[in-house]
Structure formats: structure tokens, C-alpha cells
Amino acid sequence: MYNHIDEDILVHLINIIGEENVFTDKETIETYSKDETENLFYPPEVVVKPQNSHQICEILKLSNHLKIPVYPRGGGTGLSGGALCYYGGIALSIEKLNKILEIDNNNLQVVVEPGVITQTFQEKLEENGLFYPPDPASRGSCMLGGNIAENSGGPRALKYGVTKDYVLSLEAVLPSGEIINTGTRTLKNVTGYNLTQLLTGSEGTLAVITKITFKVLVMPKFRKVMLAAFNRVDDCISVVSEIFKSGVVPSALEFMERNAIKAAENHLNRKFPNSEAEAHLLIELDGNYELTIEKDIEKIYEIIEENNPYEIILAEDRNKMETLWELRRSTGEAVKSISVYKEIDAVVIRNKISDLLRGVKEITKNYNIRVVCYGHAGDGNLHVNILKDNLEDDVWRNALDKVTEEILKLTVALGGTISGEHGIGLTQKKFLGIALNNTEIELMKKIKKIFDPNNILNPGKIF
């Protein structure tokens, strides 16, 4: 189906981007053979690190002509195998396209290259009094190009939206090597189909992003964080809908069950408040008027008190707030440190979270499998981590797909869908038919065929 990399092709690649940007050594190949997805390993034949869009054009022209698969890659933090080199070929890293090209304070817009680290981007904006809300857990190492590929969200999505809500325009290279520019810097645009939104969330299967124009916000002046502990999960989840019904919109509303808290404690080797409680909500409020935030906090206190809390903690200074956020942000790494695992990125409407969580527990109990759950309660996005623990390999393999399928079917039956922010990639493609019908899938395949008739860009993903 595809051609392999030989010496002649390596020479072509070296001529395009220089010998110092072409890698075939064992250590580099091993690094780019995996991401943060559970227990997967697919080595590329060569890793290339272009420095500009022209070089990417030439690499894709060569690959398209010779039928060589190309796998765009950002920070390697994906959780669905979306950047893994399933058929070998070329791992195309965007890490050297890492410049912030323009910060336009007057129009609240920023132009960047895709290899900029998300946290670096956010901190640079903060120095200018600006705010980019999408906040994935891996923000310290993930890249903006990868965020666009996966349409990343994070805790603040419930108030501020996800990546797609901030992308105004893109420069991208098609598999043919042609450059396209989608969108515009104007805030209104109904000029043809919205290719910008089509590329956002397309998981690197349609084009390689080389330049991004984001809209950004002014940094809110005030922020406060609450951590509410509950003895019953149902009481904890009931608070979520009641907060929104009261008219309060937190900037983050995160759920953690007890075993997620315990995993974080073990991972960080420190004790967190009220960790014996059955469930926790981390609630953040922000805004430009401190009095408004205080009134919202009073309202939230009243709602929590009506739902049998264990204890409520309020953090008002930056250090205390970051300590509470560290608890939430560390849960993903904490789960990984326990054993081999599979993470399901299920999402439902807010008032169905209790039903989903209860169903997940029943399903995994039937298979004698342990599960750790946490996630973004404010937008119904539950991260379900299925642990291998000490199960025999064959028992684990036989049970995993069955458990996953049952959980995803339950999610869709509750009006949800099978991925909120991690994408379909490699690990979820066998379950795509649970969420989409054949007509919908075939339409997507036709779109892929138009963009990439030779199927060289990130093949083996989604379908």
C-alpha cells in the first residue's frame, strides 16, 4: 500500500530540510514511536523537523508522489494514538515552528506558529494582560497545532468554550503540497464553507497546520477557587446543575471521585484536604468585579449546603488556588503511575453525569475491573480510566474491548458521544459506529478523499 523509506528518499529529505533536521537514530525513533496513549508503540522510519511551511510543502509533495505516509506530530501528549506512525513512514514534527509572530492588543488577536507550547503561549499573553482560555491538562508540553487537531478543551470550556471558538484563520499545507489559507481576521465571515472549523478537530488527517490566528480575551482581574467535599457522589453531581440553574457560570467545575484523589495523593506523596470524602468538586470563579464573584460564591455555598457537604474550602490567594488545582491536574499522571490503563473520554449533558458514572461502575464491576473517574463536570465530560492492575494479559485483552463498548453504548444512550476532547485517533476508531451512522461516516470518508486522495496524511486514524 505504501512505499518504505530508502537511501534515495533520505537524500531527498536532507536536501529539503538539511541533514541536521532528519533523524533515523534509534533513540529518536523510539521517542517518536509513542505518545501518552496507553501501551502503544508504532515506530516511524524517519523523523523530520522542518522549520517553515515551504519545507513542509516540499516534504508532502515528495511523500504524495512516492506514496509515503506522513504523520504530523506536536507535543506527543495525545491520548487516542492520533499522532502514532501506524504504517511507519515519516513522523513530521512541528516543534521547530515555534514562534509567536504577532500580538495585536487593539484587536485582541494573536498570530502564532503551531509548535508553540500552550502554557508558553498563555504565559506570554498574560504578560500582555491577555487570556487564552483553552486549558488542556498537558498544557505544559502540548502544542497549539495539536490543540487544533484535537479541538482541545480543558476545565474552562464550560464558560469560555474550546479551541474552535478561538481560531479565526489558518494557514495549512494539503497532502498535495499546496498551501491554503482558511478564514479571516474579521469576526464575521460567511464567505463559502467554513474550512477553518473543518480543519479544527480533524486530527491531522486533512492538512498540516503551519500558522494560526487566534482571537483572545482580556485577562480577568479576579479569581477564586472552592473545593467542596461530599460523602455521596449523587449529592456532588446534583450541585453541578443547581449552580447553573442559579444563574452562576463558573470558569471551571471539576469532578473527582475518592479513588482519583487517593491516586493523586500517592503520586505526589502528600495529603490533600478531606481526601476520605466520596467525591469532590473543584469550582473556580473569575471576573472583573470582586464583589460579583463574592456574591456568586455565597450563592454556591447555599447550594452546596443544601446537598449534604462534607466540608467546603475557599482559596483566595494564588498559592492556595494553585495547590488545589495541582490536585486536579495531577490525577491523569497519577492514574498512569498505577498500571497499564485505557482512558475513555465520554461526554454527556450535565444532568446525566450521575447516570453515566453509576453505569460505568456497574459495567466494570461485572468484569471485576477497577476504574478511576474524574473530569469536567461543568460540561459533562467524564474521563473513565480502566485499570489493568494485576489482571493476566489475556483476561485484560478479552475484557477491555467489551467494557469499552458497553460504556460507550451507555454514553450514547444517555444522549452523549464517545469523545469530548481526546479524539478518535487509533484507539477509538473501532467504536465510531456507536456514535455515527453509516451515511455520516461515509460522508466523512469522502471529505478525507477530497483532501487526501492518496491517503498519505495520518492514515489509519478515525476510520
C-alpha positions as CSV (number, residue, x, y, z in Angstrom):
1,M,0.0,0.0,0.0
2,Y,2.8,2.4,0.9
3,N,6.5,2.7,-0.1
4,H,9.2,2.4,2.5
5,I,12.0,5.0,3.2
6,D,15.2,4.1,1.3
7,E,18.5,5.9,1.0
8,D,17.3,7.9,-2.1
9,I,14.3,9.2,-0.2
10,L,16.5,10.1,2.8
11,V,18.8,12.1,0.5
12,H,15.7,14.0,-0.9
13,L,14.6,14.8,2.7
14,I,18.1,16.0,3.6
15,N,18.1,18.2,0.5
16,I,14.8,19.8,1.6
17,I,15.4,20.5,5.3
18,G,19.1,19.8,5.9
19,E,20.8,16.8,7.5
20,E,20.5,18.3,11.0
21,N,16.7,18.0,10.7
22,V,16.5,14.4,9.5
23,F,16.7,11.6,12.2
24,T,17.0,7.8,11.9
25,D,18.9,7.1,15.1
26,K,17.4,4.5,17.5
27,E,16.8,7.0,20.3
28,T,14.8,9.5,18.3
29,I,12.8,6.8,16.5
30,E,11.9,5.3,19.9
31,T,10.8,8.7,21.3
32,Y,8.5,9.3,18.3
33,S,7.1,5.8,18.4
34,K,4.7,6.6,21.2
35,D,2.6,9.3,22.8
36,E,0.7,9.4,26.0
37,T,-1.8,6.8,24.8
38,E,-1.8,3.6,26.8
39,N,0.7,1.0,25.9
40,L,1.0,1.6,22.1
41,F,4.3,1.6,20.1
42,Y,4.5,2.4,16.3
43,P,7.9,3.4,15.1
44,P,8.4,5.8,12.2
45,E,11.1,5.0,9.6
46,V,12.4,8.6,9.8
47,V,11.7,11.7,11.9
48,V,11.8,15.1,10.2
49,K,11.8,18.6,11.8
50,P,11.0,21.2,9.2
51,Q,11.4,24.9,10.1
52,N,8.9,26.6,7.8
53,S,5.8,26.0,5.7
54,H,7.8,25.9,2.5
55,Q,9.8,22.9,3.7
56,I,6.6,21.1,4.8
57,C,5.2,21.7,1.3
58,E,8.2,20.0,-0.3
59,I,8.1,17.1,2.1
60,L,4.4,16.5,1.4
61,K,4.9,16.8,-2.4
62,L,7.6,14.2,-2.2
63,S,5.5,11.9,0.0
64,N,2.4,12.3,-2.0
65,H,4.3,11.5,-5.2
66,L,6.0,8.4,-3.8
67,K,3.1,7.2,-1.6
68,I,4.8,7.5,1.7
69,P,2.7,8.0,4.8
70,V,3.3,11.2,6.8
71,Y,2.3,11.7,10.5
72,P,2.1,15.3,11.8
73,R,3.1,15.5,15.4
74,G,3.0,18.2,18.1
75,G,4.0,17.6,21.7
76,G,3.2,13.9,21.7
77,T,0.7,14.3,24.5
78,G,-2.3,12.7,22.7
79,L,-4.5,10.1,24.4
80,S,-6.0,8.4,21.4
81,G,-2.9,7.5,19.4
82,G,-3.7,10.2,16.9
83,A,0.0,11.0,16.0
84,L,1.3,7.4,16.0
85,C,3.0,6.2,12.8
86,Y,0.7,3.3,12.2
87,Y,2.2,2.4,8.8
88,G,5.7,3.6,9.5
89,G,6.8,6.3,7.1
90,I,7.6,9.9,8.2
91,A,7.0,11.5,11.6
92,L,6.7,15.2,10.8
93,S,7.3,17.2,13.9
94,I,6.2,20.8,14.1
95,E,8.3,21.6,17.1
96,K,10.6,24.0,15.3
97,L,7.7,26.1,14.0
98,N,7.5,27.7,17.5
99,K,7.3,31.5,17.1
100,I,4.7,33.9,18.4
101,L,4.5,36.1,15.3
102,E,2.2,38.9,16.4
103,I,0.3,40.1,19.4
104,D,-2.4,42.6,18.4
105,N,-3.7,44.2,21.6
106,N,-6.0,46.5,19.8
107,N,-8.0,43.8,18.1
108,L,-7.3,41.1,20.7
109,Q,-5.8,38.7,18.1
110,V,-2.5,36.7,18.1
111,V,-0.7,35.1,15.2
112,V,1.4,32.0,16.1
113,E,3.1,29.0,14.6
114,P,1.8,25.6,15.6
115,G,4.8,24.4,17.6
116,V,4.3,26.9,20.4
117,I,3.7,25.2,23.8
118,T,0.3,26.0,25.1
119,Q,1.5,27.1,28.5
120,T,4.2,29.3,27.0
121,F,1.6,30.9,24.8
122,Q,-0.7,31.6,27.8
123,E,2.0,33.0,29.9
124,K,3.2,35.3,27.2
125,L,-0.3,36.6,26.7
126,E,-0.7,37.1,30.5
127,E,2.3,39.4,30.4
128,N,0.3,41.5,27.9
129,G,-2.9,41.4,30.0
130,L,-4.5,38.8,27.7
131,F,-6.1,35.5,28.2
132,Y,-6.4,32.3,26.1
133,P,-8.9,30.1,27.9
134,P,-8.5,26.5,26.4
135,D,-6.6,24.7,29.1
136,P,-5.7,21.0,28.4
137,A,-4.1,19.1,31.3
138,S,-0.9,18.7,29.2
139,R,-0.6,22.4,28.6
140,G,3.0,22.4,29.9
141,S,4.1,20.2,26.9
142,C,1.3,20.1,24.3
143,M,1.5,22.4,21.3
144,L,-1.1,24.7,19.8
145,G,-1.1,22.8,16.5
146,G,-2.0,19.6,18.3
147,N,-4.7,21.5,20.3
148,I,-6.3,22.5,16.9
149,A,-6.0,18.9,15.6
150,E,-7.9,17.6,18.6
151,N,-10.1,20.7,19.3
152,S,-8.8,20.6,22.9
153,G,-10.9,21.9,25.7
154,G,-10.0,21.5,29.4
155,P,-11.6,22.7,32.6
156,R,-12.6,26.2,31.4
157,A,-14.6,25.0,28.4
158,L,-17.9,25.4,30.3
159,K,-17.6,29.2,30.4
160,Y,-15.2,30.0,27.6
161,G,-15.6,27.3,25.0
162,V,-13.0,25.1,23.4
163,T,-10.2,25.6,20.8
164,K,-12.5,26.0,17.8
165,D,-14.1,29.1,19.5
166,Y,-10.8,31.0,19.3
167,V,-9.5,30.0,15.8
168,L,-10.1,32.8,13.3
169,S,-7.9,31.6,10.4
170,L,-5.4,29.0,9.5
171,E,-2.5,28.6,7.0
172,A,-2.3,24.9,6.2
173,V,-0.5,22.6,3.7
174,L,-2.5,20.0,1.9
175,P,-1.2,16.5,1.3
176,S,-0.5,17.6,-2.3
177,G,1.9,20.2,-1.0
178,E,-0.4,23.2,-1.8
179,I,-0.8,25.9,0.8
180,I,-4.3,27.1,1.7
181,N,-5.5,30.0,3.9
182,T,-8.8,29.5,5.6
183,G,-10.9,32.0,7.4
184,T,-10.1,35.7,8.0
185,R,-9.2,38.0,10.8
186,T,-12.6,39.6,10.7
187,L,-15.1,38.5,13.4
188,K,-17.8,37.9,10.8
189,N,-17.3,35.7,7.7
190,V,-19.8,33.8,5.7
191,T,-17.7,33.5,2.5
192,G,-18.1,29.9,1.4
193,Y,-17.8,26.8,3.5
194,N,-16.1,27.2,6.9
195,L,-12.8,25.3,6.2
196,T,-11.2,26.7,9.4
197,Q,-13.7,24.8,11.5
198,L,-13.4,21.7,9.3
199,L,-9.7,21.5,9.9
200,T,-10.1,22.2,13.6
201,G,-10.7,18.8,15.2
202,S,-9.7,16.9,12.1
203,E,-6.9,15.0,13.9
204,G,-4.2,15.8,11.4
205,T,-5.9,13.8,8.7
206,L,-6.7,16.6,6.2
207,A,-3.8,19.1,6.3
208,V,-0.7,20.2,8.3
209,I,-1.3,23.5,10.1
210,T,1.5,26.0,9.7
211,K,0.1,29.3,11.0
212,I,-2.8,30.2,13.3
213,T,-4.7,33.4,14.1
214,F,-6.5,33.2,17.4
215,K,-8.8,35.7,19.0
216,V,-8.0,36.1,22.7
217,L,-9.7,37.9,25.7
218,V,-8.6,40.4,28.3
219,M,-7.3,38.6,31.4
220,P,-10.0,38.6,34.2
221,K,-8.8,40.7,37.2
222,F,-10.1,38.4,39.9
223,R,-10.2,34.6,40.5
224,K,-11.2,32.4,43.4
225,V,-11.3,28.6,43.9
226,M,-13.5,26.4,46.1
227,L,-13.1,22.7,46.9
228,A,-16.3,21.0,48.1
229,A,-16.2,17.5,49.5
230,F,-19.2,15.2,49.7
231,N,-20.0,11.8,51.2
232,R,-22.2,10.8,48.3
233,V,-21.5,11.1,44.6
234,D,-25.1,11.9,43.8
235,D,-25.1,14.9,46.1
236,C,-21.9,16.1,44.5
237,I,-23.3,15.9,41.0
238,S,-26.6,17.4,42.0
239,V,-24.8,20.6,42.9
240,V,-23.5,21.0,39.3
241,S,-26.9,21.5,37.7
242,E,-28.1,23.6,40.6
243,I,-25.2,26.1,40.2
244,F,-26.1,26.7,36.5
245,K,-29.8,27.0,37.3
246,S,-29.0,29.7,39.8
247,G,-27.5,31.8,37.0
248,V,-23.9,31.4,38.2
249,V,-21.4,30.4,35.5
250,P,-18.1,29.2,37.0
251,S,-14.9,29.3,34.9
252,A,-14.3,25.7,35.9
253,L,-16.2,22.9,37.6
254,E,-14.2,19.7,38.0
255,F,-15.3,16.4,39.5
256,M,-13.0,13.9,41.3
257,E,-14.1,10.7,43.0
258,R,-12.3,9.5,46.1
259,N,-10.0,7.0,44.3
260,A,-8.8,9.7,42.0
261,I,-7.9,11.9,45.0
262,K,-6.1,9.0,46.6
263,A,-4.2,8.3,43.4
264,A,-3.1,11.9,43.3
265,E,-2.0,11.8,46.9
266,N,0.1,8.7,46.3
267,H,1.6,10.2,43.1
268,L,2.5,13.5,44.7
269,N,3.3,11.9,48.1
270,R,1.3,14.5,50.0
271,K,-2.1,14.7,51.8
272,F,-5.0,16.7,50.4
273,P,-7.9,18.1,52.5
274,N,-10.9,15.8,53.1
275,S,-9.5,13.0,50.9
276,E,-11.6,10.5,52.7
277,A,-14.8,12.0,51.3
278,E,-16.5,10.1,48.5
279,A,-16.4,12.9,45.9
280,H,-15.1,16.4,45.3
281,L,-16.0,19.4,43.2
282,L,-13.3,22.0,42.3
283,I,-15.1,25.2,41.5
284,E,-13.3,28.3,40.0
285,L,-14.9,31.7,39.5
286,D,-13.4,34.6,37.7
287,G,-14.3,38.1,36.5
288,N,-13.5,41.7,36.6
289,Y,-15.5,42.6,39.7
290,E,-14.6,41.1,43.1
291,L,-18.0,41.9,44.6
292,T,-19.8,39.9,41.8
293,I,-17.5,36.9,42.5
294,E,-18.2,37.1,46.2
295,K,-21.9,37.1,45.6
296,D,-21.6,34.1,43.3
297,I,-19.6,32.3,46.0
298,E,-22.3,33.0,48.6
299,K,-24.9,31.5,46.2
300,I,-22.8,28.4,45.5
301,Y,-22.2,28.0,49.3
302,E,-26.0,27.9,49.8
303,I,-26.5,25.3,47.0
304,I,-23.7,23.1,48.4
305,E,-25.1,23.4,52.0
306,E,-28.4,22.0,50.7
307,N,-26.7,18.9,49.3
308,N,-25.1,17.4,52.4
309,P,-21.4,18.5,52.0
310,Y,-18.6,17.0,54.0
311,E,-16.6,20.3,54.0
312,I,-16.0,23.4,51.8
313,I,-12.7,25.1,51.4
314,L,-12.2,28.6,49.8
315,A,-8.9,29.6,48.3
316,E,-8.4,33.3,47.6
317,D,-4.6,33.8,47.2
318,R,-2.7,32.5,44.2
319,N,-0.6,29.9,46.1
320,K,-3.6,28.2,47.7
321,M,-5.5,28.2,44.4
322,E,-2.6,26.6,42.6
323,T,-2.4,24.0,45.4
324,L,-6.0,23.0,44.8
325,W,-5.5,23.0,41.0
326,E,-2.5,20.8,41.4
327,L,-4.7,18.1,42.9
328,R,-6.9,18.1,39.8
329,R,-4.1,18.4,37.3
330,S,-2.1,15.6,38.7
331,T,-4.9,13.0,38.5
332,G,-4.1,11.9,34.9
333,E,-0.4,11.3,35.7
334,A,-1.4,9.7,39.0
335,V,-3.6,7.1,37.2
336,K,-0.8,6.3,34.7
337,S,1.5,5.5,37.5
338,I,-0.8,2.8,38.9
339,S,-0.8,0.4,36.0
340,V,-1.5,-0.1,32.3
341,Y,-4.8,1.5,31.6
342,K,-7.3,2.7,29.0
343,E,-8.9,6.1,29.2
344,I,-12.4,6.7,27.8
345,D,-13.3,10.3,27.0
346,A,-17.1,10.1,27.4
347,V,-19.3,13.2,27.3
348,V,-23.0,13.6,28.2
349,I,-25.2,16.5,29.1
350,R,-24.6,17.7,32.6
351,N,-27.6,16.2,34.4
352,K,-26.7,12.7,33.0
353,I,-23.3,12.5,34.7
354,S,-24.6,10.6,37.7
355,D,-26.3,8.1,35.3
356,L,-23.1,7.7,33.4
357,L,-20.9,7.3,36.4
358,R,-23.3,4.8,38.0
359,G,-23.5,2.8,34.8
360,V,-19.7,2.8,34.5
361,K,-19.3,1.4,38.0
362,E,-21.9,-1.4,37.3
363,I,-20.2,-2.4,34.0
364,T,-16.7,-2.6,35.4
365,K,-17.9,-4.4,38.5
366,N,-19.4,-7.1,36.2
367,Y,-15.9,-7.7,34.8
368,N,-14.0,-7.3,38.1
369,I,-12.1,-4.4,36.7
370,R,-11.2,-1.3,38.7
371,V,-12.0,2.1,37.3
372,V,-11.0,5.7,38.3
373,C,-13.2,8.5,37.2
374,Y,-12.7,12.3,37.2
375,G,-13.4,15.0,34.7
376,H,-15.1,18.3,33.6
377,A,-18.4,18.1,35.4
378,G,-19.4,21.5,34.1
379,D,-19.6,20.3,30.5
380,G,-20.4,16.6,31.2
381,N,-17.0,15.3,30.1
382,L,-16.1,12.3,32.3
383,H,-12.7,10.7,32.0
384,V,-13.1,7.0,32.7
385,N,-9.8,5.2,33.4
386,I,-10.0,1.4,33.2
387,L,-7.1,-0.2,35.1
388,K,-5.3,-3.4,34.3
389,D,-3.9,-3.7,37.8
390,N,-2.8,-7.3,38.3
391,L,-5.0,-8.9,35.7
392,E,-3.5,-11.6,33.4
393,D,-2.7,-10.2,29.9
394,D,-5.3,-12.5,28.2
395,V,-8.0,-11.6,30.7
396,W,-7.3,-7.9,30.2
397,R,-7.3,-8.2,26.4
398,N,-10.5,-10.2,26.4
399,A,-12.4,-7.8,28.7
400,L,-11.1,-4.4,27.6
401,D,-13.0,-4.1,24.3
402,K,-16.2,-5.4,25.9
403,V,-16.0,-3.0,28.8
404,T,-15.2,-0.1,26.5
405,E,-18.0,-0.9,24.1
406,E,-20.6,-1.2,26.9
407,I,-19.5,2.1,28.4
408,L,-19.6,3.9,25.0
409,K,-23.0,2.5,24.2
410,L,-24.3,3.6,27.5
411,T,-22.9,7.1,26.9
412,V,-24.6,7.4,23.5
413,A,-27.9,6.0,25.0
414,L,-27.7,8.9,27.5
415,G,-27.6,11.4,24.7
416,G,-23.8,11.8,24.7
417,T,-20.9,10.9,22.4
418,I,-17.8,8.8,22.6
419,S,-15.1,11.6,22.7
420,G,-15.3,15.1,24.1
421,E,-11.7,16.2,23.6
422,H,-9.2,13.4,23.1
423,G,-10.4,12.4,19.6
424,I,-11.0,9.1,17.8
425,G,-7.5,8.5,16.5
426,L,-6.3,4.9,16.6
427,T,-7.8,3.6,19.8
428,Q,-11.5,4.6,19.3
429,K,-12.0,4.0,15.6
430,K,-13.4,0.5,16.0
431,F,-16.2,2.2,18.1
432,L,-17.0,5.0,15.7
433,G,-20.2,3.3,14.5
434,I,-21.6,3.5,18.0
435,A,-21.9,7.3,17.7
436,L,-22.3,7.8,13.9
437,N,-24.4,6.0,11.3
438,N,-23.0,4.7,8.0
439,T,-24.2,7.7,6.0
440,E,-22.4,10.1,8.3
441,I,-19.2,8.0,8.3
442,E,-19.2,7.7,4.5
443,L,-19.6,11.4,4.1
444,M,-16.6,12.0,6.3
445,K,-14.6,9.5,4.3
446,K,-15.4,11.4,1.1
447,I,-14.2,14.6,2.7
448,K,-10.9,12.8,3.6
449,K,-10.7,11.5,0.0
450,I,-11.0,15.0,-1.5
451,F,-8.3,16.5,0.7
452,D,-6.0,13.4,0.6
453,P,-6.8,11.2,-2.4
454,N,-3.7,9.1,-1.9
455,N,-4.4,8.7,1.9
456,I,-0.8,9.6,2.9
457,L,-1.6,12.0,5.7
458,N,-2.0,10.3,9.1
459,P,-3.5,7.2,7.6
460,G,-5.1,4.5,9.8
461,K,-6.8,7.1,12.1
462,I,-10.6,7.7,12.8
463,F,-11.9,5.3,10.1
